[in-house]
Amino acid sequence: MNRGLTATVLFCFAAVLAWGLAQSTGQTKTPETSASPGARAGEHSLAVLDLVRIFAECDQIKDLNDKIRRKSEAVAAEAAQRKKIIDDKREQLTAFQPGTTDYETRRKDLVRLNIEANVWLKTSEDEVESQKFEWTRVIYEKAVKAATDLAQQRGIAAVIQRVEFKPDEIESNVQALRRMIQERTVIYNAPELDITDDVIRRLNAEYKAGGGKIQLEPSSQPTAP
């Protein structure tokens, strides 16, 4: 039997996730009630943004993770059910003599069920991955737009992506460590340059204003800002 049928559907939206924020027709005006002191217009020419936190802490990400986790669990449960049916029919087949009409009829039925199950599983897994891809793209673009809007409002000339140095969270080999080091564009920044909290607040406000979880339904397709 194809191993694809027995594979557990793994959910990872870690950066995932594939899976827009607010389905609004215009830009939501959101006051920053607790903006970082150093982020006020004209005070600094640079700011930093932690996208890992964006993808971990935004309300919509949390809802998307839950939705995709439930979808993945449903796929895994149906895959297990289909596998049991196929295993039972395979066991029943042993009671018939190979070469007989009854044996051939049941064997062909078993092959058909196996093919259908594997095609269904592959299609279901591809659908989950497609959703993760689309939502990840859209939320990244929404975060970039929110950061851009904040920077323009505050007279900030550039926003740089900030990545924490966390060697304990990667494979213990020098290649992985070098990749992490190379991906870091900011070695140090003063805390007041970090606009991540402000961007998260803005994205959460836009998500709530757009209807919250209703935007995650199939009828609400992800759209770029």
C-alpha positions as CSV (number, residue, x, y, z in Angstrom):
1,M,0.0,0.0,0.0
2,N,1.2,3.5,-0.8
3,R,2.8,5.0,2.3
4,G,1.1,8.3,1.5
5,L,-2.2,6.9,2.9
6,T,-0.7,6.1,6.3
7,A,1.3,9.4,6.6
8,T,0.1,11.6,9.4
9,V,-0.9,15.0,8.1
10,L,1.4,17.4,9.9
11,F,0.3,20.9,10.6
12,C,2.9,23.5,10.6
13,F,2.0,27.0,9.9
14,A,5.2,28.1,11.2
15,A,6.0,30.3,9.2
16,V,3.5,28.9,8.1
17,L,1.2,28.3,7.2
18,A,-0.3,29.1,4.3
19,W,-2.2,30.7,5.3
20,G,-5.6,37.7,4.1
21,L,-6.1,39.8,7.0
22,A,-9.0,42.3,6.8
23,Q,-11.2,42.1,3.6
24,S,-11.7,45.8,3.7
25,T,-12.3,48.1,0.8
26,G,-10.1,50.8,2.1
27,Q,-7.3,51.5,4.6
28,T,-8.4,51.2,8.2
29,K,-7.3,54.2,10.2
30,T,-6.0,52.9,13.5
31,P,-4.7,55.3,16.2
32,E,-1.5,54.0,17.9
33,T,-2.5,54.5,21.5
34,S,0.7,53.2,22.9
35,A,3.3,53.8,20.3
36,S,7.0,53.4,21.1
37,P,8.4,56.8,22.3
38,G,11.2,56.7,19.8
39,A,9.0,56.0,16.9
40,R,7.4,59.5,16.7
41,A,7.8,61.4,13.5
42,G,11.2,62.9,12.9
43,E,12.8,61.4,16.0
44,H,14.5,58.5,14.2
45,S,15.3,57.8,10.5
46,L,15.3,54.0,11.0
47,A,13.0,51.4,12.5
48,V,13.1,47.6,12.9
49,L,10.4,45.0,12.5
50,D,10.4,41.4,13.9
51,L,8.4,39.4,11.3
52,V,8.7,36.2,13.4
53,R,6.7,37.9,16.1
54,I,4.2,39.1,13.5
55,F,3.5,35.6,12.3
56,A,3.3,34.2,15.9
57,E,1.3,36.9,17.7
58,C,-1.3,38.4,15.4
59,D,-4.9,37.5,16.1
60,Q,-5.5,36.3,12.6
61,I,-2.5,34.0,12.7
62,K,-3.8,32.4,15.8
63,D,-7.2,31.8,14.2
64,L,-5.6,30.5,11.0
65,N,-3.4,28.1,13.0
66,D,-6.5,26.7,14.8
67,K,-8.5,26.4,11.5
68,I,-5.7,24.6,9.7
69,R,-5.0,22.4,12.6
70,R,-8.6,21.2,12.7
71,K,-8.6,20.7,8.9
72,S,-5.4,18.6,9.2
73,E,-6.9,16.5,12.0
74,A,-10.0,15.9,9.9
75,V,-7.8,14.8,7.0
76,A,-5.8,12.5,9.2
77,A,-9.0,11.0,10.7
78,E,-10.5,10.2,7.3
79,A,-7.2,8.8,6.0
80,A,-7.2,6.4,9.0
81,Q,-10.8,5.4,8.2
82,R,-10.0,4.7,4.6
83,K,-6.9,2.7,5.5
84,K,-9.0,0.5,7.9
85,I,-11.5,-0.2,5.1
86,I,-8.7,-1.2,2.7
87,D,-6.9,-3.3,5.4
88,D,-10.2,-5.1,6.1
89,K,-10.8,-5.8,2.4
90,R,-7.2,-7.0,2.0
91,E,-7.8,-9.4,4.9
92,Q,-11.1,-10.6,3.3
93,L,-9.3,-11.3,0.0
94,T,-7.2,-14.0,1.6
95,A,-10.3,-16.1,2.0
96,F,-10.7,-16.5,-1.8
97,Q,-8.6,-18.6,-4.2
98,P,-6.4,-16.5,-6.5
99,G,-7.5,-16.8,-10.1
100,T,-11.1,-17.2,-9.4
101,T,-13.8,-14.7,-10.4
102,D,-14.6,-13.8,-6.8
103,Y,-10.9,-13.2,-6.0
104,E,-10.3,-11.0,-9.1
105,T,-13.4,-9.0,-8.5
106,R,-12.4,-8.2,-4.9
107,R,-8.8,-7.6,-5.9
108,K,-9.8,-5.0,-8.5
109,D,-12.0,-3.3,-5.9
110,L,-9.2,-3.2,-3.5
111,V,-6.9,-1.6,-6.1
112,R,-9.5,1.0,-6.9
113,L,-10.0,1.9,-3.3
114,N,-6.3,2.2,-2.7
115,I,-5.9,4.5,-5.7
116,E,-8.8,6.7,-4.7
117,A,-7.6,7.0,-1.1
118,N,-4.1,8.1,-2.2
119,V,-5.4,10.6,-4.7
120,W,-7.8,12.0,-2.1
121,L,-5.0,12.3,0.5
122,K,-2.6,14.0,-1.9
123,T,-5.3,16.4,-3.0
124,S,-6.2,17.2,0.6
125,E,-2.6,17.8,1.6
126,D,-2.1,20.0,-1.4
127,E,-5.1,22.1,-0.5
128,V,-3.8,22.7,3.0
129,E,-0.4,23.7,1.7
130,S,-2.0,26.0,-0.8
131,Q,-3.9,27.7,1.9
132,K,-0.8,28.1,4.0
133,F,1.1,29.6,1.0
134,E,-1.7,32.1,0.1
135,W,-2.3,33.3,3.7
136,T,1.4,33.6,4.5
137,R,1.9,35.8,1.4
138,V,-1.1,38.0,2.1
139,I,-0.3,38.5,5.8
140,Y,3.3,39.3,5.0
141,E,2.1,41.9,2.5
142,K,-0.3,43.3,5.0
143,A,2.5,43.6,7.6
144,V,4.7,45.3,5.1
145,K,1.9,47.8,4.3
146,A,1.2,48.5,8.0
147,A,4.9,49.1,8.6
148,T,5.1,51.3,5.6
149,D,2.1,53.4,6.7
150,L,3.5,53.8,10.2
151,A,6.9,54.8,8.9
152,Q,5.4,57.4,6.6
153,Q,3.3,58.8,9.3
154,R,6.2,59.1,11.7
155,G,8.9,60.3,9.2
156,I,10.9,57.1,9.4
157,A,13.1,56.7,6.3
158,A,13.5,52.9,6.4
159,V,12.2,49.8,8.2
160,I,14.7,46.9,8.5
161,Q,13.8,43.3,9.3
162,R,15.1,42.2,12.6
163,V,15.8,38.5,13.4
164,E,16.6,37.2,16.8
165,F,19.7,35.1,17.3
166,K,18.4,31.8,18.7
167,P,20.9,29.0,17.9
168,D,19.2,26.7,20.3
169,E,16.2,26.5,17.9
170,I,18.1,25.2,14.9
171,E,20.0,22.1,14.0
172,S,23.3,21.7,15.8
173,N,25.5,22.0,12.7
174,V,27.7,24.8,11.5
175,Q,25.8,25.2,8.1
176,A,22.5,25.9,9.9
177,L,24.3,28.3,12.2
178,R,25.9,30.2,9.3
179,R,22.6,30.5,7.6
180,M,21.1,32.0,10.7
181,I,24.0,34.5,11.0
182,Q,23.8,35.4,7.3
183,E,20.0,36.1,7.6
184,R,20.4,38.5,10.4
185,T,20.4,42.1,9.1
186,V,20.3,43.8,12.4
187,I,22.9,43.0,15.1
188,Y,21.6,45.6,17.6
189,N,18.9,48.2,17.9
190,A,17.7,50.4,20.6
191,P,14.4,49.2,21.9
192,E,12.6,52.4,20.9
193,L,13.4,51.6,17.2
194,D,11.2,48.5,17.3
195,I,7.8,49.1,15.8
196,T,6.7,45.4,15.9
197,D,4.1,46.0,18.7
198,D,2.6,48.9,16.8
199,V,2.3,46.8,13.6
200,I,0.7,44.0,15.5
201,R,-1.9,46.3,17.1
202,R,-2.7,47.8,13.7
203,L,-3.1,44.4,12.1
204,N,-5.3,43.1,14.9
205,A,-7.5,46.2,14.7
206,E,-7.9,45.8,10.9
207,Y,-8.7,42.1,11.3
208,K,-11.4,42.8,13.9
209,A,-12.8,45.6,11.8
210,G,-13.0,43.3,8.8
211,G,-15.2,40.8,10.7
212,G,-12.6,38.6,12.4
213,K,-12.9,34.8,11.7
214,I,-15.5,35.3,9.0
215,Q,-12.7,36.3,6.7
216,L,-11.2,32.8,7.0
217,E,-14.2,31.2,5.4
218,P,-13.8,29.8,1.8
219,S,-16.0,32.6,0.4
220,S,-13.4,35.1,1.7
221,Q,-10.4,34.6,-0.6
222,P,-7.0,36.0,0.4
223,T,-6.3,39.2,-1.4
224,A,-3.2,41.3,-1.4
225,P,-3.4,44.8,0.0
